[in-house]
Amino acid sequence: MSTWIIGGLVALAAVLAARSIYKDKKAGKCSCGCSTGCSGCCGTCHSNHQPNA
């Protein structure tokens, strides 16, 4: 019985995380993970890079 409860809580956490990501993406927020390539990047992840010395 406890396995089902823990499994349900894990599934609920996954659904809530996916929902949050979906809502952020729909609202135009950027995670700056650059997973969409430079065309979908908000640019802040590249502005902090220092040139190699």
N, C-alpha and C positions, 0 to 999 in steps of 0.2 A: 504494500500500500504506500509506503513512504517513497518508493521508487517512482510511482506515478505522480506524487505530489512534487517531488524534486524535478522530474521531467517536465511537468506542467509549468513550474516556475522558470525553468530554463527556456522553454518554448515562448513563454510570455515575454521574457527579457529580450529574446531574439526578435519577436514581432515588434516590440516597442522601439528597439534600436533601428530596425528597418523602416519603421514609420517615421522616426525622427530624421533619418537620412533622406527619405523621400520628400518630407516636408521642407527640409533645408534646401534640397536641390530645386524643388519647385519654386521656392521663394528667391532663388538666384544666389544663395549663399555659396561661398567657395571654400572648400576644405584645403585647397592648395596642395593636394597630393600629386598633382600633375598626372593623374591617371587618364585624363582625357586628352592629353597633349597640350601643346602651347596654345592652340586655338581656343581651348576651353579653360585656360588657366587665368586666374585673376592677377597674376604677376607678382604678388607679394613674396612668393617663395623664391623668386629669382633675384629680388632686390637685395637680399641679405647675403648673397654669395660674395666672398672676397676673392680677388684674383690670386692665383697661385704664386707664391714667392720663390 
